[in-house]
Amino acid sequence: MNGHPRPGAGRSKTFFERTLAHYRRLTNQALLKVIPDEGPPHLYDLVAVYPRRFSKGLRPALCLATCAALGGNEWQALGSAVVIELLHNAFLIYDDVQDQSLMRRKGTTLPREHGIAVAVNVGNATSLLALQRLIENRGMLGPAMSWRIVEETERTMRHSLEGQAIEIGWIRDNVYTLTPGDYLRMCLKKTSWYSFIYPLCIGALVAQGPLQDLDRFHRFGWYVGAAFQIRDDILNLTGRYARYGKEIGGDLWEGKRTLMLIHLLDHCAANERRRLEHFLAASRAERTGAEIEWIYGLMVERGSIQFARRAARQLSGAALVEALTVFHGVPDSVYKRFILEMVLYVASRDR
């Protein structure tokens, strides 16, 4: 891409991190340019808050790398990569409202600092900017391609909203009879689709045209997305705030049905389960730090965290097999290498 360093160039820790940083800079520069400079207070100035904080930028990077690996022009996929990142930031705002989260990307969440009403409106504005970028795709990609991208975006948003509804419903209805299979099906909709399947499909569409079958990416995206979500749940318990950037233990405070909690409910004593059920039935305000510490200690004692780590590694291994299958016959390149190394990163990341 003219005017930008070749992916993998520069001095940094690993090839994957260098390339990810390159794509992150590229996407964020383009994203910040589409945010209006003028407007009413408490709107566009706040749309820029989360994008200006450090993030991984994994989703748009996967879109751009997939496009390039399949022989496409990354510049033609950049607008769609910005759409992906804008939608991600909108989802984060809504998540922070729904979860009553305190911290996001090493800073105070928008709803905590500015109130729920302002935060929801900023999330809506962020989604609007994504919609505008989808409309602009028509000029560069043509009507058939741009409409196919709109269709994939609609499907992704439907899956994501349904996945979020499943997770919120488990908390609202105080469901505690879940299995690992239930959790993985929720991950497919909530995380895998918009974080991995969607970027893969959009990158492939831009590279190879609107008439191709995108189903070949679904299994790869599901596996790597589930591994990513499990690793995120583990970091929420065991990570360091300086690296993770979010509230440590927040999932327990929120009563989220993570794979560790599902495992614990199935491997604790009867009296411990009754205490856990009582904890889950309480509101966040009624829960205490002592209870959080007790549950964490019980997860360590019953092997729940180790169980989740094994599951993440197994899913990452399955995802790597699927990636090698999907990209079999695709010429070796730095872009293909980035995609394959992404799978290894997902299983071992610390942020």
PESULNOR-V837823 format. One record per residue. N is the residue number from 1. RES is the residue in one letter. SS is DSSP state (2 for helix, 1 for strand, 0 for the rest). PHI is phi as a letter, one per 30 degrees, with the letter a starting at -180 (999 if undefined). NEAR is the number of other ideal C-beta (glycine too) atoms within 8 Angstrom. Layout:
BEGIN
N/RES/SS/PHI/NEAR, N/RES/SS/PHI/NEAR
END
This chain:
BEGIN
1/M/0/999/6, 2/N/0/d/3, 3/G/0/i/3, 4/H/0/b/7, 5/P/0/d/6, 6/R/0/d/6, 7/P/0/e/13, 8/G/0/j/11, 9/A/0/d/7, 10/G/0/j/8, 11/R/0/c/2, 12/S/0/a/7, 13/K/0/d/4, 14/T/0/b/7, 15/F/2/e/10, 16/F/2/d/11, 17/E/2/d/9, 18/R/2/d/14, 19/T/2/d/14, 20/L/2/d/13, 21/A/2/d/10, 22/H/2/d/14, 23/Y/2/d/15, 24/R/2/d/13, 25/R/2/d/8, 26/L/2/e/13, 27/T/2/d/16, 28/N/2/d/11, 29/Q/2/d/8, 30/A/2/d/12, 31/L/2/d/12, 32/L/2/d/10, 33/K/2/d/6, 34/V/0/c/9, 35/I/0/d/11, 36/P/0/e/5, 37/D/0/d/4, 38/E/0/b/4, 39/G/0/l/6, 40/P/0/d/4, 41/P/0/d/4, 42/H/0/i/9, 43/L/0/b/11, 44/Y/2/d/11, 45/D/2/d/9, 46/L/2/d/11, 47/V/2/e/13, 48/A/2/d/10, 49/V/2/d/10, 50/Y/2/d/12, 51/P/2/d/13, 52/R/2/d/6, 53/R/0/d/11, 54/F/0/d/5, 55/S/0/b/8, 56/K/0/d/6, 57/G/0/i/12, 58/L/2/d/9, 59/R/2/d/14, 60/P/2/d/15, 61/A/2/d/15, 62/L/2/d/14, 63/C/2/d/16, 64/L/2/d/16, 65/A/2/d/16, 66/T/2/d/16, 67/C/2/e/17, 68/A/2/d/15, 69/A/2/d/15, 70/L/0/c/11, 71/G/0/j/6, 72/G/0/d/12, 73/N/0/c/9, 74/E/2/e/10, 75/W/2/d/6, 76/Q/2/d/11, 77/A/2/c/16, 78/L/2/d/12, 79/G/2/e/12, 80/S/2/d/15, 81/A/2/d/18, 82/V/2/d/15, 83/V/2/e/12, 84/I/2/e/14, 85/E/2/d/15, 86/L/2/d/14, 87/L/2/d/14, 88/H/2/d/11, 89/N/2/d/12, 90/A/2/d/13, 91/F/2/e/10, 92/L/2/d/10, 93/I/2/d/16, 94/Y/2/d/10, 95/D/2/e/10, 96/D/2/d/15, 97/V/2/d/12, 98/Q/2/d/8, 99/D/2/c/9, 100/Q/0/h/9, 101/S/0/d/14, 102/L/0/c/8, 103/M/1/b/12, 104/R/1/b/13, 105/R/0/h/9, 106/K/0/i/8, 107/G/1/b/8, 108/T/1/d/8, 109/T/0/d/12, 110/L/2/d/15, 111/P/2/d/15, 112/R/2/d/9, 113/E/2/d/6, 114/H/2/c/10, 115/G/0/j/6, 116/I/2/d/7, 117/A/2/e/6, 118/V/2/d/12, 119/A/2/d/15, 120/V/2/d/12, 121/N/2/d/10, 122/V/2/d/15, 123/G/2/d/12, 124/N/2/d/9, 125/A/2/d/11, 126/T/2/d/14, 127/S/2/d/11, 128/L/2/d/8, 129/L/2/d/12, 130/A/2/d/13, 131/L/2/d/8, 132/Q/2/d/9, 133/R/2/d/14, 134/L/2/d/13, 135/I/2/d/8, 136/E/2/d/9, 137/N/2/e/13, 138/R/2/e/9, 139/G/2/d/5, 140/M/2/c/8, 141/L/2/c/10, 142/G/0/i/7, 143/P/2/d/6, 144/A/2/d/7, 145/M/2/d/13, 146/S/2/d/13, 147/W/2/d/9, 148/R/2/d/10, 149/I/2/d/15, 150/V/2/d/9, 151/E/2/d/8, 152/E/2/d/13, 153/T/2/d/12, 154/E/2/d/8, 155/R/2/d/9, 156/T/2/d/12, 157/M/2/d/10, 158/R/2/d/8, 159/H/2/d/12, 160/S/2/d/13, 161/L/2/d/8, 162/E/2/d/9, 163/G/2/d/15, 164/Q/2/d/11, 165/A/2/d/8, 166/I/2/d/12, 167/E/2/d/12, 168/I/2/d/9, 169/G/2/d/9, 170/W/2/e/10, 171/I/2/d/12, 172/R/2/d/6, 173/D/0/c/6, 174/N/0/h/8, 175/V/0/d/9, 176/Y/0/b/9, 177/T/0/c/3, 178/L/0/c/10, 179/T/0/c/6, 180/P/2/e/9, 181/G/2/d/6, 182/D/2/d/9, 183/Y/2/d/13, 184/L/2/d/9, 185/R/2/d/9, 186/M/2/d/11, 187/C/2/d/15, 188/L/2/e/14, 189/K/2/d/13, 190/K/2/d/13, 191/T/2/c/14, 192/S/2/d/17, 193/W/2/d/17, 194/Y/2/d/13, 195/S/2/d/13, 196/F/2/b/16, 197/I/2/d/15, 198/Y/2/d/15, 199/P/2/d/15, 200/L/2/d/15, 201/C/2/d/11, 202/I/2/d/17, 203/G/2/d/20, 204/A/2/d/14, 205/L/2/d/15, 206/V/2/d/15, 207/A/2/d/14, 208/Q/2/b/9, 209/G/0/j/6, 210/P/0/d/8, 211/L/0/c/3, 212/Q/0/d/8, 213/D/0/d/4, 214/L/0/c/11, 215/D/2/d/5, 216/R/2/d/7, 217/F/2/d/12, 218/H/2/d/9, 219/R/2/d/7, 220/F/2/e/15, 221/G/2/d/14, 222/W/2/d/13, 223/Y/2/d/14, 224/V/2/d/17, 225/G/2/d/16, 226/A/2/d/14, 227/A/2/d/16, 228/F/2/d/13, 229/Q/2/d/12, 230/I/2/d/14, 231/R/2/d/12, 232/D/2/d/8, 233/D/2/d/14, 234/I/2/d/14, 235/L/2/d/12, 236/N/2/d/14, 237/L/2/c/14, 238/T/2/c/5, 239/G/0/d/12, 240/R/0/c/7, 241/Y/2/e/11, 242/A/2/e/5, 243/R/2/c/8, 244/Y/2/d/12, 245/G/0/i/11, 246/K/0/b/11, 247/E/0/d/10, 248/I/0/d/10, 249/G/0/i/10, 250/G/2/d/13, 251/D/2/d/10, 252/L/2/d/12, 253/W/2/e/10, 254/E/2/d/11, 255/G/0/i/10, 256/K/0/d/11, 257/R/0/d/12, 258/T/0/d/11, 259/L/2/d/12, 260/M/2/d/14, 261/L/2/d/13, 262/I/2/d/14, 263/H/2/d/15, 264/L/2/d/14, 265/L/2/d/11, 266/D/0/c/6, 267/H/0/b/8, 268/C/0/c/10, 269/A/0/d/5, 270/A/2/e/5, 271/N/2/d/6, 272/E/2/d/9, 273/R/2/d/10, 274/R/2/d/8, 275/R/2/d/8, 276/L/2/d/13, 277/E/2/d/10, 278/H/2/d/8, 279/F/2/d/11, 280/L/2/d/9, 281/A/2/d/6, 282/A/0/d/8, 283/S/0/d/5, 284/R/2/e/9, 285/A/2/d/4, 286/E/2/d/5, 287/R/0/d/11, 288/T/0/b/5, 289/G/2/d/5, 290/A/2/d/6, 291/E/2/d/9, 292/I/2/d/12, 293/E/2/d/8, 294/W/2/d/8, 295/I/2/d/13, 296/Y/2/d/11, 297/G/2/d/8, 298/L/2/d/12, 299/M/2/d/14, 300/V/2/d/9, 301/E/2/d/6, 302/R/0/d/10, 303/G/0/i/9, 304/S/2/d/14, 305/I/2/d/12, 306/Q/2/d/7, 307/F/2/e/11, 308/A/2/d/15, 309/R/2/d/9, 310/R/2/d/8, 311/A/2/d/11, 312/A/2/d/14, 313/R/2/d/10, 314/Q/2/d/8, 315/L/2/d/13, 316/S/2/d/15, 317/G/2/d/8, 318/A/2/d/9, 319/A/2/d/14, 320/L/2/d/11, 321/V/2/d/8, 322/E/2/d/11, 323/A/2/d/13, 324/L/2/d/9, 325/T/2/d/8, 326/V/2/d/9, 327/F/0/c/11, 328/H/0/d/6, 329/G/0/i/3, 330/V/0/d/8, 331/P/0/e/4, 332/D/0/d/5, 333/S/0/a/8, 334/V/2/d/10, 335/Y/2/d/11, 336/K/2/d/13, 337/R/2/e/11, 338/F/2/e/17, 339/I/2/d/14, 340/L/2/d/12, 341/E/2/d/11, 342/M/2/e/12, 343/V/2/d/14, 344/L/2/d/11, 345/Y/2/d/9, 346/V/2/e/14, 347/A/2/d/11, 348/S/2/b/6, 349/R/0/d/8, 350/D/0/b/8, 351/R/0/b/8
END
